[in-house]
Amino acid sequence: MTKLTKQACEACRADAPQVSNEEQQTLLQEIPGWSVIELDGEPQLKRAFKFRNFIEALAFANQVGDLAEAENHHPALLVEWGKVTVRWWTHKIGGLHRNDFIMAARTSELYEG
């Protein structure tokens, strides 16, 4: 399997299929540190990233924002002192698409530098 960070996101339609539970478990193994949560009835990928201060956290959030704009796929970001929490899911389908796992992998890659 191609590394998730090297895979292309595909345009998502409202009728695009969510990942199956089996595919979800396989893809989660490729993005250590991420977990699936349910919020407002929708499954989402979530991970908190730690930093030494607010400025570093904010800079990382801006990098994630640039990544999101480039793919036209946008996460929820919570920026706090020394921490950024990122949640990826596909709004159009109300759940998880392969794109979310690709973007989670790219987010981790930004963090790991």
Buried (B, 14 or more C-beta within 10 A) or exposed (E): EEEBBEBEBEEBEEEBEBBEEEBBEEBBEBBEEBEBEEEEEBBBBBBEBEBEEEEBBBEBBEBBEEBBEEEEBBBEBEBEEEBBBBBBBBEEBEBBBBBBBBBBBBBBBBBEE
